[in-house]
Amino acid sequence: MQTWDHKLPIYQQLADHLAARLLDGELTEGEPMPSVRSLASRYLINPLTVSRAIQALGDEGLVETRRGLGIYIRPGARERLRSAARERFLRDEWPELRSRLRRLGIAADQLQWEE
């Protein structure tokens, strides 16, 4: 069961969760999204909150509404999402992480990239 924190609105947390599922390959490009009702039931939240999360994904160009058919994941959505996430990581997280590694005396050859 999904747990929500109070730092971000629930709709944004759900949008982020669905985007992560897309990145992980659990949601497939060209396929329909689960319905608003099924997502609301699965995550125990209001359908309006789910609709707002899906709208946020639409605003990012990741999903599209097909009249009479539902909401579908757009072709290229995964790569668009991956590219934006890489850019944010390199701009926002990597400099801080690199500084922390230096402070702790951890060299690149000490890091295990593969599990």
Rosetta constraint file for C-alpha pairs under 8 A:
AtomPair CA 1 CA 43 HARMONIC 6.98 0.50
AtomPair CA 2 CA 43 HARMONIC 6.34 0.50
AtomPair CA 4 CA 10 HARMONIC 6.61 0.50
AtomPair CA 4 CA 13 HARMONIC 7.29 0.50
AtomPair CA 5 CA 10 HARMONIC 7.89 0.50
AtomPair CA 8 CA 12 HARMONIC 6.48 0.50
AtomPair CA 8 CA 13 HARMONIC 6.49 0.50
AtomPair CA 9 CA 13 HARMONIC 6.45 0.50
AtomPair CA 10 CA 14 HARMONIC 6.08 0.50
AtomPair CA 10 CA 49 HARMONIC 7.19 0.50
AtomPair CA 11 CA 15 HARMONIC 6.11 0.50
AtomPair CA 11 CA 49 HARMONIC 5.29 0.50
AtomPair CA 11 CA 50 HARMONIC 6.31 0.50
AtomPair CA 11 CA 52 HARMONIC 5.98 0.50
AtomPair CA 11 CA 53 HARMONIC 4.60 0.50
AtomPair CA 12 CA 16 HARMONIC 6.07 0.50
AtomPair CA 12 CA 53 HARMONIC 5.97 0.50
AtomPair CA 12 CA 56 HARMONIC 7.52 0.50
AtomPair CA 13 CA 17 HARMONIC 6.09 0.50
AtomPair CA 14 CA 18 HARMONIC 6.09 0.50
AtomPair CA 14 CA 50 HARMONIC 7.39 0.50
AtomPair CA 14 CA 53 HARMONIC 6.05 0.50
AtomPair CA 15 CA 19 HARMONIC 6.08 0.50
AtomPair CA 15 CA 53 HARMONIC 4.75 0.50
AtomPair CA 15 CA 54 HARMONIC 6.55 0.50
AtomPair CA 15 CA 56 HARMONIC 6.66 0.50
AtomPair CA 15 CA 57 HARMONIC 6.32 0.50
AtomPair CA 16 CA 20 HARMONIC 6.14 0.50
AtomPair CA 17 CA 21 HARMONIC 6.31 0.50
AtomPair CA 18 CA 22 HARMONIC 6.31 0.50
AtomPair CA 19 CA 23 HARMONIC 6.27 0.50
AtomPair CA 19 CA 57 HARMONIC 7.75 0.50
AtomPair CA 19 CA 81 HARMONIC 7.52 0.50
AtomPair CA 20 CA 24 HARMONIC 6.08 0.50
AtomPair CA 21 CA 25 HARMONIC 6.19 0.50
AtomPair CA 21 CA 26 HARMONIC 5.08 0.50
AtomPair CA 21 CA 27 HARMONIC 5.87 0.50
AtomPair CA 22 CA 26 HARMONIC 5.72 0.50
AtomPair CA 22 CA 27 HARMONIC 4.65 0.50
AtomPair CA 22 CA 28 HARMONIC 6.59 0.50
AtomPair CA 22 CA 78 HARMONIC 6.28 0.50
AtomPair CA 23 CA 27 HARMONIC 7.95 0.50
AtomPair CA 23 CA 78 HARMONIC 5.80 0.50
AtomPair CA 23 CA 81 HARMONIC 7.30 0.50
AtomPair CA 23 CA 82 HARMONIC 6.86 0.50
AtomPair CA 27 CA 31 HARMONIC 7.61 0.50
AtomPair CA 27 CA 33 HARMONIC 7.59 0.50
AtomPair CA 27 CA 73 HARMONIC 7.96 0.50
AtomPair CA 28 CA 73 HARMONIC 6.90 0.50
AtomPair CA 29 CA 72 HARMONIC 7.69 0.50
AtomPair CA 29 CA 73 HARMONIC 4.91 0.50
AtomPair CA 29 CA 74 HARMONIC 5.71 0.50
AtomPair CA 29 CA 75 HARMONIC 5.24 0.50
AtomPair CA 29 CA 76 HARMONIC 7.15 0.50
AtomPair CA 29 CA 77 HARMONIC 6.75 0.50
AtomPair CA 29 CA 78 HARMONIC 7.29 0.50
AtomPair CA 30 CA 72 HARMONIC 6.08 0.50
AtomPair CA 30 CA 73 HARMONIC 5.21 0.50
AtomPair CA 30 CA 74 HARMONIC 5.70 0.50
AtomPair CA 30 CA 75 HARMONIC 5.76 0.50
AtomPair CA 31 CA 72 HARMONIC 5.58 0.50
AtomPair CA 31 CA 73 HARMONIC 5.82 0.50
AtomPair CA 32 CA 70 HARMONIC 6.77 0.50
AtomPair CA 32 CA 71 HARMONIC 5.67 0.50
AtomPair CA 32 CA 72 HARMONIC 4.12 0.50
AtomPair CA 32 CA 73 HARMONIC 6.22 0.50
AtomPair CA 33 CA 70 HARMONIC 7.65 0.50
AtomPair CA 33 CA 71 HARMONIC 5.62 0.50
AtomPair CA 33 CA 72 HARMONIC 5.43 0.50
AtomPair CA 33 CA 73 HARMONIC 6.54 0.50
AtomPair CA 34 CA 38 HARMONIC 6.35 0.50
AtomPair CA 34 CA 39 HARMONIC 6.42 0.50
AtomPair CA 35 CA 39 HARMONIC 6.21 0.50
AtomPair CA 35 CA 70 HARMONIC 7.69 0.50
AtomPair CA 35 CA 71 HARMONIC 7.92 0.50
AtomPair CA 36 CA 40 HARMONIC 6.02 0.50
AtomPair CA 36 CA 47 HARMONIC 6.01 0.50
AtomPair CA 36 CA 50 HARMONIC 6.00 0.50
AtomPair CA 36 CA 51 HARMONIC 6.42 0.50
AtomPair CA 37 CA 41 HARMONIC 6.07 0.50
AtomPair CA 37 CA 47 HARMONIC 6.15 0.50
AtomPair CA 38 CA 42 HARMONIC 5.98 0.50
AtomPair CA 39 CA 43 HARMONIC 6.02 0.50
AtomPair CA 39 CA 44 HARMONIC 8.00 0.50
AtomPair CA 39 CA 47 HARMONIC 7.83 0.50
AtomPair CA 39 CA 50 HARMONIC 6.86 0.50
AtomPair CA 40 CA 44 HARMONIC 5.46 0.50
AtomPair CA 40 CA 45 HARMONIC 4.95 0.50
AtomPair CA 40 CA 46 HARMONIC 5.83 0.50
AtomPair CA 40 CA 47 HARMONIC 5.20 0.50
AtomPair CA 40 CA 50 HARMONIC 6.20 0.50
AtomPair CA 41 CA 45 HARMONIC 6.84 0.50
AtomPair CA 45 CA 49 HARMONIC 6.81 0.50
AtomPair CA 45 CA 50 HARMONIC 7.35 0.50
AtomPair CA 46 CA 50 HARMONIC 6.67 0.50
AtomPair CA 47 CA 51 HARMONIC 6.14 0.50
AtomPair CA 48 CA 52 HARMONIC 6.20 0.50
AtomPair CA 49 CA 53 HARMONIC 6.31 0.50
AtomPair CA 50 CA 54 HARMONIC 6.24 0.50
AtomPair CA 51 CA 55 HARMONIC 6.08 0.50
AtomPair CA 52 CA 56 HARMONIC 6.22 0.50
AtomPair CA 53 CA 57 HARMONIC 6.46 0.50
AtomPair CA 54 CA 58 HARMONIC 6.19 0.50
AtomPair CA 54 CA 63 HARMONIC 7.66 0.50
AtomPair CA 55 CA 59 HARMONIC 6.10 0.50
AtomPair CA 56 CA 60 HARMONIC 6.45 0.50
AtomPair CA 57 CA 61 HARMONIC 6.48 0.50
AtomPair CA 57 CA 62 HARMONIC 5.41 0.50
AtomPair CA 57 CA 63 HARMONIC 6.01 0.50
AtomPair CA 58 CA 62 HARMONIC 5.49 0.50
AtomPair CA 58 CA 63 HARMONIC 4.82 0.50
AtomPair CA 58 CA 64 HARMONIC 6.07 0.50
AtomPair CA 61 CA 74 HARMONIC 7.44 0.50
AtomPair CA 61 CA 77 HARMONIC 7.14 0.50
AtomPair CA 62 CA 73 HARMONIC 6.02 0.50
AtomPair CA 62 CA 74 HARMONIC 5.54 0.50
AtomPair CA 62 CA 77 HARMONIC 4.81 0.50
AtomPair CA 62 CA 78 HARMONIC 7.78 0.50
AtomPair CA 62 CA 80 HARMONIC 7.83 0.50
AtomPair CA 62 CA 81 HARMONIC 7.68 0.50
AtomPair CA 63 CA 71 HARMONIC 6.53 0.50
AtomPair CA 63 CA 72 HARMONIC 5.45 0.50
AtomPair CA 63 CA 73 HARMONIC 4.36 0.50
AtomPair CA 63 CA 74 HARMONIC 5.04 0.50
AtomPair CA 63 CA 77 HARMONIC 7.53 0.50
AtomPair CA 64 CA 71 HARMONIC 5.55 0.50
AtomPair CA 64 CA 72 HARMONIC 5.39 0.50
AtomPair CA 64 CA 73 HARMONIC 6.43 0.50
AtomPair CA 64 CA 74 HARMONIC 6.21 0.50
AtomPair CA 65 CA 69 HARMONIC 7.76 0.50
AtomPair CA 65 CA 70 HARMONIC 5.80 0.50
AtomPair CA 65 CA 71 HARMONIC 4.38 0.50
AtomPair CA 65 CA 72 HARMONIC 6.31 0.50
AtomPair CA 66 CA 70 HARMONIC 5.43 0.50
AtomPair CA 66 CA 71 HARMONIC 5.99 0.50
AtomPair CA 66 CA 72 HARMONIC 7.11 0.50
AtomPair CA 73 CA 77 HARMONIC 6.85 0.50
AtomPair CA 76 CA 80 HARMONIC 6.15 0.50
AtomPair CA 77 CA 81 HARMONIC 6.01 0.50
AtomPair CA 78 CA 82 HARMONIC 6.01 0.50
AtomPair CA 79 CA 83 HARMONIC 5.92 0.50
AtomPair CA 80 CA 84 HARMONIC 6.25 0.50
AtomPair CA 81 CA 85 HARMONIC 6.08 0.50
AtomPair CA 82 CA 86 HARMONIC 6.06 0.50
AtomPair CA 83 CA 87 HARMONIC 6.22 0.50
AtomPair CA 84 CA 88 HARMONIC 6.22 0.50
AtomPair CA 85 CA 89 HARMONIC 6.05 0.50
AtomPair CA 86 CA 90 HARMONIC 6.09 0.50
AtomPair CA 87 CA 91 HARMONIC 6.03 0.50
AtomPair CA 88 CA 92 HARMONIC 5.60 0.50
AtomPair CA 88 CA 93 HARMONIC 7.29 0.50
AtomPair CA 89 CA 93 HARMONIC 4.86 0.50
AtomPair CA 89 CA 94 HARMONIC 5.87 0.50
AtomPair CA 90 CA 94 HARMONIC 4.98 0.50
AtomPair CA 90 CA 95 HARMONIC 7.19 0.50
AtomPair CA 91 CA 95 HARMONIC 7.17 0.50
AtomPair CA 92 CA 96 HARMONIC 7.45 0.50
AtomPair CA 93 CA 97 HARMONIC 6.13 0.50
AtomPair CA 94 CA 98 HARMONIC 5.86 0.50
AtomPair CA 95 CA 99 HARMONIC 6.18 0.50
AtomPair CA 96 CA 100 HARMONIC 6.22 0.50
AtomPair CA 97 CA 101 HARMONIC 6.19 0.50
AtomPair CA 98 CA 102 HARMONIC 6.29 0.50
AtomPair CA 99 CA 103 HARMONIC 6.23 0.50
AtomPair CA 100 CA 104 HARMONIC 6.20 0.50
AtomPair CA 101 CA 105 HARMONIC 6.09 0.50
AtomPair CA 101 CA 106 HARMONIC 5.16 0.50
AtomPair CA 101 CA 107 HARMONIC 7.32 0.50
AtomPair CA 102 CA 106 HARMONIC 6.06 0.50
AtomPair CA 102 CA 107 HARMONIC 7.45 0.50
AtomPair CA 106 CA 110 HARMONIC 6.43 0.50
AtomPair CA 106 CA 111 HARMONIC 7.67 0.50
AtomPair CA 107 CA 111 HARMONIC 7.11 0.50
